[in-house]
Amino acid sequence: MERNRTGQLNIARDLVSQIAKNMLMASPTIQKWRLKRPRTAIETENVDQFLKNNAFASLDLLRKYAGDLTGRSVCEIGAGDYLTSGLSILAAGASKYGVIDRFPGDYFGETAKHWYTEIENNWSRYFPALAWDLDATGFPENAESKLELIGEPLETAKTKQKYDIVCSFQVGEHISGIDAFAEIHGRILNENGIGLHRVDFGPHDVWFSYRDPGTFLRFSDKIWNITGSNRGVPNRKRHHEFMEAFERANLDVEVLYTDNFDRSAMDLGKLNIKFREMPIDSVLTGTAIYRLTKRKTTH
């Protein structure tokens, strides 16, 4: 998608359309219908594109930054529409896969099962060194003992066990309470486990098409909430706010990766005052990958 949209008239039109969508989502009937449709998975017939984005990207990051998954338990926050990343994680040797998602996807539906089969069919092309020993045609029913599916908010979610790895990918930016996002590690992460999270601080939806990547940061919180209180739009929390939340949760943090917006493309003077008063480096952070560990207490 080209990012060349500009102009106050376009911004006004898009703002009105986003408010209208949010009002529609306040209807239980519309909300129920929307939740049955793909939210994170792009509808496509391009198998490689889908698998790279929705099945293997998470696994690649886990293997790169968390190491070999053999025998380790993994809990993912916000798996998306299907358990495609979960199947891949189990296929890579994980002993257990849990998922916490307030709005669970259609994990057992026909479309989901189609993609589970495609993972098996294409596994050896992407991971020739990892032997496949699962039956995707019966997944997820045939893997019940290795799965823990929790359809609750982070604030109340409880797992049956503690996990070696707690992870999320492009989810933290959608969670309304980032303190709950940080604090859940204290409840579900093993003492020597790690958290691994990739957070996308950039614009989503119509705001992605604007030449200025900070266009969505021009609105007050009051206006922004009107556009997405029923839809899970980005929370607009910035990099330093996540760091502060991790600190409050007594987590040690390694920032493994960041990339930044082009400063020359962002009109900083038009940002809402809330963002103008924040550290400029934090506002310009477009993506960050965090590795978390529980802070060791000293006596």
Secondary structure in CASP SS format (residue, H / E / C, confidence):
PFRMAT SS
TARGET T0000
AUTHOR 0000-0000-0000
METHOD secondary structure of the structure
MODEL  1
M C 1.00
E C 1.00
R C 1.00
N C 1.00
R E 1.00
T C 1.00
G C 1.00
Q H 1.00
L H 1.00
N H 1.00
I H 1.00
A H 1.00
R H 1.00
D H 1.00
L H 1.00
V H 1.00
S H 1.00
Q H 1.00
I H 1.00
A H 1.00
K H 1.00
N H 1.00
M H 1.00
L H 1.00
M C 1.00
A C 1.00
S C 1.00
P H 1.00
T H 1.00
I H 1.00
Q H 1.00
K H 1.00
W H 1.00
R H 1.00
L H 1.00
K C 1.00
R C 1.00
P C 1.00
R C 1.00
T C 1.00
A C 1.00
I C 1.00
E C 1.00
T C 1.00
E C 1.00
N C 1.00
V H 1.00
D H 1.00
Q H 1.00
F H 1.00
L H 1.00
K H 1.00
N H 1.00
N H 1.00
A H 1.00
F H 1.00
A H 1.00
S H 1.00
L H 1.00
D H 1.00
L H 1.00
L H 1.00
R H 1.00
K H 1.00
Y H 1.00
A C 1.00
G C 1.00
D C 1.00
L C 1.00
T C 1.00
G C 1.00
R C 1.00
S E 1.00
V E 1.00
C E 1.00
E E 1.00
I E 1.00
G C 1.00
A C 1.00
G C 1.00
D C 1.00
Y C 1.00
L C 1.00
T H 1.00
S H 1.00
G H 1.00
L H 1.00
S H 1.00
I H 1.00
L H 1.00
A H 1.00
A C 1.00
G C 1.00
A C 1.00
S C 1.00
K E 1.00
Y E 1.00
G E 1.00
V E 1.00
I E 1.00
D C 1.00
R C 1.00
F C 1.00
P C 1.00
G C 1.00
D C 1.00
Y C 1.00
F C 1.00
G C 1.00
E H 1.00
T H 1.00
A H 1.00
K H 1.00
H H 1.00
W H 1.00
Y H 1.00
T H 1.00
E H 1.00
I H 1.00
E H 1.00
N H 1.00
N H 1.00
W H 1.00
S H 1.00
R H 1.00
Y H 1.00
F C 1.00
P C 1.00
A C 1.00
L C 1.00
A C 1.00
W C 1.00
D C 1.00
L C 1.00
D C 1.00
A H 1.00
T H 1.00
G H 1.00
F C 1.00
P C 1.00
E H 1.00
N H 1.00
A H 1.00
E H 1.00
S H 1.00
K H 1.00
L E 1.00
E E 1.00
L E 1.00
I E 1.00
G C 1.00
E C 1.00
P C 1.00
L C 1.00
E C 1.00
T C 1.00
A C 1.00
K C 1.00
T C 1.00
K C 1.00
Q C 1.00
K C 1.00
Y E 1.00
D E 1.00
I E 1.00
V E 1.00
C E 1.00
S E 1.00
F E 1.00
Q C 1.00
V C 1.00
G H 1.00
E H 1.00
H H 1.00
I C 1.00
S C 1.00
G C 1.00
I H 1.00
D H 1.00
A H 1.00
F H 1.00
A H 1.00
E H 1.00
I H 1.00
H H 1.00
G H 1.00
R H 1.00
I H 1.00
L E 1.00
N E 1.00
E E 1.00
N E 1.00
G E 1.00
I E 1.00
G E 1.00
L E 1.00
H E 1.00
R E 1.00
V E 1.00
D E 1.00
F C 1.00
G C 1.00
P C 1.00
H C 1.00
D H 1.00
V H 1.00
W H 1.00
F H 1.00
S H 1.00
Y E 1.00
R C 1.00
D C 1.00
P C 1.00
G C 1.00
T H 1.00
F H 1.00
L H 1.00
R C 1.00
F C 1.00
S C 1.00
D H 1.00
K H 1.00
I H 1.00
W H 1.00
N H 1.00
I H 1.00
T H 1.00
G H 1.00
S C 1.00
N C 1.00
R C 1.00
G C 1.00
V C 1.00
P C 1.00
N C 1.00
R C 1.00
K C 1.00
R C 1.00
H H 1.00
H H 1.00
E H 1.00
F H 1.00
M H 1.00
E H 1.00
A H 1.00
F H 1.00
E H 1.00
R H 1.00
A C 1.00
N C 1.00
L E 1.00
D E 1.00
V E 1.00
E E 1.00
V E 1.00
L E 1.00
Y E 1.00
T E 1.00
D E 1.00
N E 1.00
F C 1.00
D C 1.00
R H 1.00
S H 1.00
A H 1.00
M C 1.00
D C 1.00
L H 1.00
G H 1.00
K H 1.00
L C 1.00
N C 1.00
I H 1.00
K H 1.00
F H 1.00
R H 1.00
E C 1.00
M C 1.00
P C 1.00
I H 1.00
D H 1.00
S H 1.00
V H 1.00
L C 1.00
T E 1.00
G E 1.00
T E 1.00
A E 1.00
I E 1.00
Y E 1.00
R E 1.00
L E 1.00
T E 1.00
K E 1.00
R C 1.00
K C 1.00
T C 1.00
T C 1.00
H C 1.00
END
